[in-house]
Amino acid sequence: MKSTLDVIQAPIAAEMEEFERKFRASMQTKVLLLDKIMGYIVKRKGKQIRPMFVFFTAKISGGDPLPEATFRGAALIELLHTATLVHDDVVDESNYRRGFFSINALWKNKIAVLVGDYLLSRGMALALENDDFVLLKIVNNAVRELSEGELLQIEKARRLDITEDIYFDIIRQKTASLIASCCAVGAASTGADKDTIERARLFGEKVGMAFQIKDDLFDFGTDEIGKPVGIDIKEKKMTLPLIYALQQADWLTKRRVIFNVKNNEGRRDRVQAVIDFVKTSGGLDYAITVMKRYRDEALTILHTFPESPSRTSLEQLINYTIEREK
């Protein structure tokens, strides 16, 4: 039986297979250790959501059949994004990613940092060798925003003074900028005009915002869903459900909750106290409402593109991202 993603992917199934072959080839190197690590990275790939956004957006922007630039654009995003993930795992001292050992866990920090650097250079070389300056500019901007978003979150986590506006800035930079770049690259790779590229970018940004809010909601769930429940609280990350709940609380309650976040030290009782507070304060319902608003805004932009099987699949992909269980 086909999975939901397989059904959604149907209009670009052939292109995804071709991309898989090309991406594997682009990761090969004559340095034995590096080749082994590249093989490991390719094997543990996730759902391939990013290339799907690139290909679907390229198709609705007039790229059918898809030009070679679209495949290069998808590879460029995968290379640069994978580099940031490898570096993130070093920074976070994380031993796992998507249920697999991280590069730094298997080959230590020094090698992981160098592998991340190699992936960055490989991505830039792929673009420069083919004069894909527009695509490189889009993706480079996303990597810059991602880094700024991470640093802004770290800065605010120290003081726990995040407002809704700052939270939206952080997730726009950390998560939405990447999906926005996927869609902008898809449109740009077909030679679309600036208006079409900007519409595609804004569409991706709205989807990315909804996606991240959904991810934040998992922190207050009851099941193991790809990330442990309460991990954001343990890491002192202020997410939308908690920010809203604190806004509704009286001074004494707010002080008590912030104390539990600041001083949780991984203690289950303190983390659970914060989760219970958010649930009873309407934080989850509020975040779900905001998430659906972003989804609806994304659909409104999507419907400015001509109707096609790829546009239908993009609608399904949006709903998949906010209805997923992990």
RODO-2510 file (C-alpha; in nm, 4 decimals, decimal comma):
residues 326
     n   res          X          Y          Z
     1     m     0,0000     0,0000     0,0000
     2     k     0,1355     0,3429    -0,0942
     3     s     0,2065     0,5924     0,1832
     4     t     0,0453     0,9370     0,1877
     5     l     0,3707     1,0920     0,0670
     6     d     0,3968     0,8453    -0,2221
     7     v     0,0484     0,9454    -0,3390
     8     i     0,1273     1,3172    -0,3077
     9     q     0,4574     1,2674    -0,4924
    10     a     0,2967     1,0900    -0,7908
    11     p     0,3160     1,3819    -1,0413
    12     i     0,6926     1,4131    -0,9833
    13     a     0,7804     1,0480    -0,9090
    14     a     1,0029     1,0163    -1,2179
    15     e     1,1803     1,3445    -1,1406
    16     m     1,2407     1,2390    -0,7793
    17     e     1,4015     0,9131    -0,8941
    18     e     1,6206     1,1031    -1,1381
    19     f     1,7136     1,3513    -0,8643
    20     e     1,8073     1,0644    -0,6313
    21     r     2,0524     0,9267    -0,8888
    22     k     2,2033     1,2675    -0,9634
    23     f     2,2323     1,3616    -0,5971
    24     r     2,4089     1,0351    -0,5099
    25     a     2,6536     1,0952    -0,7960
    26     s     2,7185     1,4523    -0,6781
    27     m     2,8145     1,3215    -0,3315
    28     q     3,0874     1,0853    -0,4565
    29     t     3,4490     1,1730    -0,3826
    30     k     3,7925     1,0100    -0,4209
    31     v     3,8765     1,0624    -0,0518
    32     l     3,7868     0,7266     0,1037
    33     l     3,6811     0,8523     0,4483
    34     l     3,4781     1,1354     0,2982
    35     d     3,3126     0,9001     0,0477
    36     k     3,2122     0,6678     0,3310
    37     i     3,0568     0,9571     0,5253
    38     m     2,8793     1,0899     0,2136
    39     g     2,7304     0,7427     0,1595
    40     y     2,6093     0,7388     0,5186
    41     i     2,4451     1,0816     0,4770
    42     v     2,2648     0,9748     0,1576
    43     k     2,1368     0,6540     0,3227
    44     r     1,9789     0,8304     0,6201
    45     k     1,7912     1,0918     0,4198
    46     g     1,4463     1,1887     0,5479
    47     k     1,1144     1,2288     0,3678
    48     q     1,2675     1,4415     0,0866
    49     i     1,0145     1,7187     0,1505
    50     r     1,2540     1,9926     0,0323
    51     p     1,3158     1,8541    -0,3200
    52     m     0,9401     1,7948    -0,3495
    53     f     0,8714     2,1643    -0,2900
    54     v     1,1386     2,2553    -0,5481
    55     f     0,9963     2,0274    -0,8176
    56     f     0,6285     2,1042    -0,7570
    57     t     0,6898     2,4801    -0,7543
    58     a     0,8967     2,4529    -1,0725
    59     k     0,6102     2,2679    -1,2414
    60     i     0,3398     2,5178    -1,1424
    61     s     0,5709     2,8000    -1,2562
    62     g     0,5816     2,6643    -1,6099
    63     g     0,8695     2,4172    -1,5925
    64     d     0,7276     2,1057    -1,7566
    65     p     0,9397     1,9169    -1,8451
    66     l     1,1770     2,0307    -1,5736
    67     p     1,5061     2,1894    -1,6863
    68     e     1,8418     2,0694    -1,5525
    69     a     1,8625     2,3869    -1,3423
    70     t     1,5730     2,2584    -1,1272
    71     f     1,7650     1,9413    -1,0374
    72     r     2,0735     2,1478    -0,9580
    73     g     1,8649     2,3824    -0,7441
    74     a     1,7225     2,0922    -0,5435
    75     a     2,0720     1,9461    -0,4972
    76     l     2,2085     2,2868    -0,3932
    77     i     1,9453     2,3184    -0,1196
    78     e     2,0035     1,9621     0,0020
    79     l     2,3816     2,0108     0,0167
    80     l     2,3717     2,3430     0,2008
    81     h     2,0919     2,2358     0,4351
    82     t     2,2687     1,9072     0,5181
    83     a     2,5832     2,1085     0,5978
    84     t     2,3900     2,3213     0,8485
    85     l     2,2438     2,0075     1,0117
    86     v     2,5896     1,8483     1,0483
    87     h     2,7187     2,1691     1,2086
    88     d     2,4060     2,1955     1,4289
    89     d     2,4689     1,8491     1,5717
    90     v     2,8208     1,9548     1,6705
    91     v     2,6937     2,2761     1,8336
    92     d     2,4112     2,0924     2,0152
    93     e     2,6383     1,7993     2,1079
    94     s     2,3665     1,5763     1,9638
    95     n     2,4408     1,2079     1,9050
    96     y     2,1303     1,1308     1,7011
    97     r     1,9393     1,2703     1,4040
    98     r     1,6204     1,1062     1,2733
    99     g     1,6958     0,7947     1,4764
   100     f     2,0457     0,7533     1,3277
   101     f     2,3801     0,8340     1,4861
   102     s     2,4943     1,1846     1,3942
   103     i     2,8195     1,2403     1,2020
   104     n     2,9912     1,3817     1,5124
   105     a     2,8837     1,0791     1,7197
   106     l     3,0454     0,8375     1,4730
   107     w     3,3451     1,0379     1,3507
   108     k     3,3931     1,3058     1,6210
   109     n     3,3522     1,6850     1,6059
   110     k     3,6587     1,7775     1,4004
   111     i     3,5611     1,5501     1,1119
   112     a     3,1941     1,6573     1,1352
   113     v     3,2864     2,0263     1,1042
   114     l     3,5087     1,9521     0,8035
   115     v     3,2318     1,7433     0,6432
   116     g     2,9895     2,0345     0,6873
   117     d     3,2435     2,2673     0,5270
   118     y     3,2878     2,0228     0,2380
   119     l     2,9107     2,0067     0,1776
   120     l     2,8929     2,3881     0,1725
   121     s     3,1763     2,4104    -0,0802
   122     r     3,0232     2,1308    -0,2909
   123     g     2,6942     2,3169    -0,3066
   124     m     2,8584     2,6462    -0,4007
   125     a     3,0737     2,4750    -0,6648
   126     l     2,7665     2,3089    -0,8197
   127     a     2,6004     2,6486    -0,8613
   128     l     2,9100     2,8380    -0,9768
   129     e     3,0154     2,5754    -1,2319
   130     n     2,6764     2,6153    -1,4008
   131     d     2,6401     2,9931    -1,3574
   132     d     2,3337     2,9417    -1,1349
   133     f     2,3919     3,2757    -0,9625
   134     v     2,0216     3,3469    -0,9021
   135     l     1,9737     3,0088    -0,7331
   136     l     2,2889     3,0502    -0,5236
   137     k     2,1766     3,3961    -0,4116
   138     i     1,8375     3,2570    -0,2962
   139     v     1,9889     2,9649    -0,1035
   140     n     2,2738     3,1706     0,0430
   141     n     2,0181     3,4166     0,1797
   142     a     1,8295     3,1263     0,3440
   143     v     2,1465     2,9940     0,5117
   144     r     2,2246     3,3434     0,6418
   145     e     1,8729     3,3816     0,7818
   146     l     1,8869     3,0357     0,9368
   147     s     2,2088     3,1244     1,1200
   148     e     2,0689     3,4578     1,2375
   149     g     1,7515     3,2892     1,3607
   150     e     1,9477     3,0339     1,5613
   151     l     2,1597     3,3051     1,7231
   152     l     1,8539     3,5183     1,8007
   153     q     1,6899     3,2184     1,9683
   154     i     2,0032     3,1478     2,1754
   155     e     2,0213     3,5135     2,2804
   156     k     1,6549     3,5224     2,3858
   157     a     1,6699     3,1832     2,5617
   158     r     1,9106     3,3340     2,8130
   159     r     1,6542     3,5934     2,9237
   160     l     1,3281     3,4158     2,8316
   161     d     1,1821     3,7482     2,7156
   162     i     1,0450     3,6331     2,3804
   163     t     0,7296     3,8068     2,2567
   164     e     0,5078     3,6673     1,9810
   165     d     0,6670     3,9053     1,7277
   166     i     1,0184     3,7872     1,8149
   167     y     0,9026     3,4233     1,8068
   168     f     0,7632     3,4732     1,4549
   169     d     1,0915     3,6385     1,3486
   170     i     1,2862     3,3403     1,4813
   171     i     1,0785     3,0707     1,3101
   172     r     1,0598     3,2723     0,9872
   173     q     1,4392     3,2747     0,9789
   174     k     1,5067     2,9287     1,1259
   175     t     1,2495     2,7192     0,9394
   176     a     1,0328     2,9164     0,6988
   177     s     1,3290     3,0692     0,5115
   178     l     1,4404     2,7243     0,3973
   179     i     1,1021     2,6149     0,2581
   180     a     1,0651     2,9634     0,1073
   181     s     1,3997     2,9171    -0,0671
   182     c     1,2919     2,5749    -0,2006
   183     c     0,9885     2,7325    -0,3655
   184     a     1,1780     3,0387    -0,4912
   185     v     1,4492     2,8131    -0,6375
   186     g     1,1846     2,5977    -0,8052
   187     a     1,0293     2,9012    -0,9749
   188     a     1,3636     3,0693    -1,0569
   189     s     1,5069     2,7503    -1,2096
   190     t     1,2400     2,7639    -1,4840
   191     g     1,3255     3,1226    -1,5773
   192     a     1,0096     3,2627    -1,4145
   193     d     0,9719     3,6391    -1,3719
   194     k     1,0396     3,8220    -1,0435
   195     d     0,6706     3,8390    -0,9485
   196     t     0,6288     3,4626    -0,9860
   197     i     0,9478     3,3922    -0,7892
   198     e     0,8322     3,6229    -0,5073
   199     r     0,4857     3,4618    -0,4965
   200     a     0,6494     3,1192    -0,4775
   201     r     0,8854     3,2387    -0,2028
   202     l     0,6033     3,3889     0,0039
   203     f     0,3975     3,0716    -0,0403
   204     g     0,6872     2,8648     0,0942
   205     e     0,7372     3,1044     0,3856
   206     k     0,3724     3,0661     0,4939
   207     v     0,4005     2,6864     0,4716
   208     g     0,7236     2,6981     0,6733
   209     m     0,5591     2,9024     0,9501
   210     a     0,2734     2,6516     0,9759
   211     f     0,5227     2,3632     0,9700
   212     q     0,7275     2,5014     1,2605
   213     i     0,4226     2,5765     1,4762
   214     k     0,3127     2,2151     1,4222
   215     d     0,6592     2,1025     1,5313
   216     d     0,6327     2,3173     1,8442
   217     l     0,2958     2,1600     1,9280
   218     f     0,4615     1,8167     1,9394
   219     d     0,6510     1,9316     2,2483
   220     f     0,3256     1,9221     2,4458
   221     g     0,2040     1,5845     2,3155
   222     t     0,1776     1,2505     2,4885
   223     d     0,3488     1,0303     2,2287
   224     e     0,7055     0,9949     2,1126
   225     i     0,6799     1,1621     1,7725
   226     g     1,0327     1,1953     1,6392
   227     k     1,1438     1,4307     1,9136
   228     p     1,0965     1,3680     2,2877
   229     v     0,8018     1,5433     2,4531
   230     g     0,9146     1,8475     2,6515
   231     i     1,2532     1,8781     2,4783
   232     d     1,1953     2,2454     2,3880
   233     i     1,1139     2,3257     2,7511
   234     k     1,4236     2,1388     2,8704
   235     e     1,6299     2,3455     2,6255
   236     k     1,4579     2,6661     2,7486
   237     k     1,3047     2,7390     2,4062
   238     m     1,0019     2,9679     2,4194
   239     t     0,7469     2,8441     2,1644
   240     l     0,4090     2,9903     2,0669
   241     p     0,1874     2,7783     2,2986
   242     l     0,3997     2,8763     2,6014
   243     i     0,4319     3,2438     2,4995
   244     y     0,0539     3,2764     2,4623
   245     a    -0,0162     3,0946     2,7915
   246     l     0,2237     3,3261     2,9777
   247     q     0,0515     3,6304     2,8254
   248     q    -0,2772     3,5164     2,9850
   249     a    -0,1278     3,4413     3,3283
   250     d    -0,1166     3,6603     3,6385
   251     w     0,2194     3,7864     3,7635
   252     l     0,2684     3,5146     4,0281
   253     t     0,1819     3,2260     3,7932
   254     k     0,4055     3,3706     3,5227
   255     r     0,6953     3,3936     3,7675
   256     r     0,6461     3,0325     3,8813
   257     v     0,6288     2,8960     3,5250
   258     i     0,9360     3,0917     3,4091
   259     f     1,1232     2,9612     3,7152
   260     n     1,0360     2,6027     3,6126
   261     v     1,1554     2,6675     3,2565
   262     k     1,4786     2,8378     3,3661
   263     n     1,5624     2,5835     3,6355
   264     n     1,4105     2,2614     3,5027
   265     e     1,7529     2,0876     3,4844
   266     g     1,5798     1,8083     3,2949
   267     r     1,3527     1,7301     3,5906
   268     r     1,0396     1,5589     3,4625
   269     d     0,8101     1,7108     3,7296
   270     r     0,9071     2,0697     3,6414
   271     v     0,8800     2,0086     3,2673
   272     q     0,5411     1,8408     3,3158
   273     a     0,4213     2,1350     3,5281
   274     v     0,4954     2,3700     3,2361
   275     i     0,3190     2,1384     2,9887
   276     d     0,0104     2,1175     3,2126
   277     f     0,0048     2,4962     3,2536
   278     v     0,0121     2,5497     2,8744
   279     k    -0,2641     2,2953     2,8152
   280     t    -0,4988     2,4491     3,0737
   281     s    -0,4260     2,8061     2,9606
   282     g    -0,5406     2,7625     2,6009
   283     g    -0,1897     2,7755     2,4568
   284     l    -0,2366     2,4724     2,2315
   285     d    -0,5710     2,5892     2,0890
   286     y    -0,4265     2,9328     2,0157
   287     a    -0,1202     2,7878     1,8379
   288     i    -0,3408     2,5566     1,6292
   289     t    -0,5517     2,8572     1,5219
   290     v    -0,2408     3,0512     1,4158
   291     m    -0,1009     2,7466     1,2336
   292     k    -0,4240     2,7075     1,0349
   293     r    -0,4189     3,0797     0,9513
   294     y    -0,0745     3,0424     0,7945
   295     r    -0,1944     2,7342     0,6074
   296     d    -0,4930     2,9254     0,4672
   297     e    -0,2687     3,2158     0,3623
   298     a    -0,0391     2,9683     0,1834
   299     l    -0,3351     2,8131     0,0005
   300     t    -0,4597     3,1562    -0,1076
   301     i    -0,1214     3,2308    -0,2684
   302     l    -0,1044     2,8821    -0,4223
   303     h    -0,4412     2,9340    -0,5910
   304     t    -0,2971     3,2289    -0,7874
   305     f    -0,1053     2,9651    -0,9895
   306     p    -0,2804     2,7714    -1,2698
   307     e    -0,4651     2,4552    -1,1721
   308     s    -0,2626     2,1362    -1,2338
   309     p    -0,1807     1,7974    -1,0759
   310     s     0,1282     1,9571    -0,9176
   311     r    -0,0785     2,2346    -0,7606
   312     t    -0,3175     1,9719    -0,6199
   313     s    -0,0222     1,7797    -0,4772
   314     l     0,1128     2,0970    -0,3171
   315     e    -0,2249     2,1481    -0,1455
   316     q    -0,2041     1,7913    -0,0157
   317     l     0,1564     1,8464     0,0937
   318     i     0,0564     2,1549     0,2949
   319     n    -0,2168     1,9585     0,4739
   320     y     0,0245     1,6703     0,5289
   321     t     0,2744     1,9007     0,7024
   322     i     0,0192     2,0232     0,9575
   323     e    -0,1664     1,6949     1,0082
   324     r     0,1416     1,4742     1,0418
   325     e     0,1876     1,2738     1,3604
   326     k     0,5674     1,2986     1,3615
***
